[in-house]
Amino acid sequence: MNALTDIPFAKGHGTGNDFLILDDPHGRLALDADDVARLCSRREGIGADGLLRLVRTTAHPEAFTMTDQAEWFMDYRNADGSEGAMCGNGARLVGRYLVAAGHHPPGPLSLATRAGLRDLTVPADPHADVAVAMGCPTLPGPARITVAVGERRWRALHVDVGNPHAVAVVKDLAHAGELREAPAVTPANAYPHGTTVEFVRNLGSGHLVLRVHERGVGETPSCGTGACAAVAAVRHRGPQPAEPSRYDVDFPGGRLRIDVDADGAMTLSGPAQITARGTLGLRDGHGSGIARAAAAG
């Protein structure tokens, strides 16, 4: 990372799933995995489940093909520094930030991601829910996925929501254990770059309860793409409603809502809050930084 100072940043969360946002419109920050991991560390950095670097599409090589459809590109990194294609809660928080920072007016907003364009709706009210159109999840297979924690094993479903998921429907969420380590998933070749794992209780009537172990992060209080993956898995296991339907998905960090249209496309809605803003002073060329002038949002 170049030795730059006074980089604007914000901290925020969606149902407890928290992120560090770096405002880098001209794409001048060259973040490597160590930089991101250090900034996301809760002991050595600011602390977050992931990092969201905002770059104008005209300034990022991965977004050149989307410049005529979106002004901003979301460069999403997991807490371990690895790149991610999509993050539902992160995208909603980006929408909130872009409006709060005056980069975009309230209302419809198109965001470029590594998984393609995502359309958001960001109300002017900072306390109102933010929604993002997530598209139709896919089930790429293989048919037999197994998730294991200790001696317990569950059949699972491979669901792709712009990023990979292994979804296991369970009778008791406590059976997932402490989730300090990533659950074992087989066959290994189904997820060559790892996967996020969801443990789902289906309470019926469109009500799900989840715990999630996110790839590159660990157990998190919430996961937007995980909520979509869980709904897709539950719908695949049982009769699908003929009409659009709504699901309430509860996590330890709060509730997200999934609306499914007649074609199976999903819209993810929920709270997104900016909790602090400030400038990031980078002290050396390796991205070691300190937060300065941070204030509640």
N, C-alpha and C positions, 0 to 999 in steps of 0.2 A: 504494500500500500504506500502511495506517495505521502510524504510528510505534509499534510494539509491541516489547517486549523479552522475552528469556527464552522464546523459542518452542522447544519441544523438537524436535529433529531427529535423524535417523539416516541413516547412509550404508550402502549394501549393494549386493550384486550377485547376479545369476544367471548363471553361466558367463561372467563378465567383463562382462556388460551391466549397468552400474552406475547407481544412482538415488539421489537425495536424497529422503528422506521427511520431510514436515512434518506434525506431529501437531496438527491444528487441529479438534478435535471440535465446536466451536460455530460453525465457519465464519466466523471473524472476520477472516481474512486476505483482502484483496482483491488478488490477484496479477495484474498485467498482464504482457504478453509481455516487456517489458524487464526486469521483476523476475526472471522465470524465467530468461531468457537470462543475466542477470548472475550469478545463483546457480549456474547450471549451467556457467558458464565455468571452464575449467581454469586460467586465468591470473588472472581477476579475482574469482572466487567460490570455492565449495567444489569444484565440478567434478562433472559427471555426464552420462550420456546422456539423462537425463530427470528430471522432478520428479513425485513422487507426494504429493499433498496429501490427507490422510485427514480426512474430515468425516462426522459422523453423518448418516444419511439424513434425519433429522428437521430438520436444519439446512441442507440444500442443496436449492435449488429443482429441480434436475435429478433428484433422487432421491426426491421426495415419493411417487411412485407405487410405490416399492419399500420403503417403511418397514416394511411388515408382513412382509417377506421377508428383509431384510438390515439390520443395524445400521449398517454403514459404507459410505461411498461413496468410490471412488477417482477423484479429480480428477487425471487424467493429463495432463501437458504434455511436449511434446518439448523438446529442448535449445534450440531457437530460440524457445521461448515459445508456440508454437502448441498448440492443444488436440488431444488424441488420444482416440479412442473406446475403444481397447482396447490392452493391452500384456500379453502372456503372461508374460514374465519379471517385469515389474513387479507383476502380480497375485500371483504366487507369493511375491515378496519382501514384499508387503503382508501376506500371510497369516503369514509368518514373524514380521514385526514385531508384528502384533496379538497373537500368542501370547506373544512374548518380552516385550512391554510390559505384559502382564497384562490387555489389553483383551478377550481372548477365550480360552476354554480350548482346549487341543489337540483335534484331531479335525476333524469337518466344520465348514465355515465358508462362509456365503454372502456374496458381495461384490457391491455395486452398482457398475456402470460405465456409461459412456455407451452401451455396446453391449448393455446389459441385465445380468441377473444372471449371475454366474459362481460355481460351486460349487467350493470348494477342500477339500483334505485336508492338514492341517498336523500332522505327528507331534510328539509331545512332545520327541523327540530333536532338538536343534538342528542336528545334522549329517545327519539323514535328508532324503531328497528331499521336496519339496513338489509336489503335483499340483493341476492346475486343469482342470476340464471346459470345453472350448472350443467345444463344439457342432459343427455340421456346416458346414464352409466352403461357400461358394457360388461359382459361376462366372458372374458377371453379364455377361460379354462386353465388347466385341465379340470376334468369333472371331479376328481378326488383330491381334495386338499385336506390336510390334517393339521390342526393346531394342538400343541401340547404344552402344558405347564406342570412340571413335576410328573406325577404318575397319571394325571388326568389328560384325556385326549378327546378332541371333538372333531367331527366333520365340519368343514368350512367351505365357503364359496369364494372364489377369486372374482373380485369386482374392481373394475377400473373406472375412476372418476377423474381422469387426467393424471392420477397417481394410483399406485397399486394398493389393494386392500385384501386381507383375508378375514372373512366375517364368519364368526361362530355363534350360533344361537345356543344359549345355555339356560339352565334352570335357576342357577344361583351365581350372581356376579362375584361373590366372595371366592368361588372356586378358581378364579383367575389368579389368586394369590396376591402378593405385594407388587408384582409387575416391575420389579427393579431391573430385571433382565428381559430382553426380547423373548417372547414365546418362540418355541421351536415350530417351524412350519415346514411341511414336506408336501410334495417333492421340492427339493431345493432349487431345481432348475425352473420352477414356475415363477420364481422371484429372483432373478440373477442380481438385482441391485437392492434386495431387501424389500420389506413390505410393512405397512401399518396393519395392526391386528385389532379387530373389534370383537368384544364379547357383548352379546345382545340378549336382553330379556324382552320377549314380546308379551306385553300385558294385554294385548287385544285392543280393538276399537281405535286403531291408529296411534297407539301409545307404546313407545319403546324406551328402554332404559339401557344405557351403555357405559362400559369402561373401554378405554383405548390405550394401546401402546403404539406411539407414533415412531415411524422409521426415523432414525437419526436424532431422536429427542428423548424418548422414554414415555412413561405414563403422563398424559396431560389431562387437565380438567375438562377439555372439550375438543372436538375435532369436526370441522364443517364438512369436509369430504367424507369423513367417517360416518357422519349422520346420513349422508346420501347413500353411501355404500350399504349401510345397515338397512335402510328402507328398500333398496334394490334387492337385497338378499331375502328379506321377509316377503316381499311381493313375489319373488321367484319361487319360494317354497310353497306358497298357497295361491288360491284363486285371486287373480288380479281384478280389482274393481273395474267395471265398464266405464265409469265416469271419473273425472279428475278427483283426487282425494288429498287429504291433509293428514300429516303425521306430526305428533309432538314427540320430540326426541330429548330425553333428559340425560344429562351428564352430571358428574359431581359439581361442575362449575355453573350449571344452569340449563335452561331449555332453549333448544333451537326448533324451528318449524320447517318442515319440508312440504311443499305443495307439488303434487304430481299431476301433469295435464294428461289429456287423453292419449297423447303420443308417448308418454313415459318420461318426458322432459321434467327436470326437477328445478324448483326455485328454493333456495336456502335463505331463511330470514332469521334475524335475531339481533340482540343488542351489540353495539360496537362503541367502545368508549376510549377516548384519549385521556390518559391519566397524568401525563407529564410532557413538558417540552423543554428544550434547551439547546445548547451547542455542545458538540463533541470535540474536545481538544486532543488531537493525535500527537503523541510525544515522540514517536520514532517511526521508522519506515516499516515496522511490522504490525502497525495497526493498534499498538497498545494505546488505550485512550482513557480519558476521564470525562465524566459528565460535568458541564459547567452551566451555571445559571438555570438549573432545572427548576420547573415550577409546575404546580398542579394544573391540569388542563380543565 
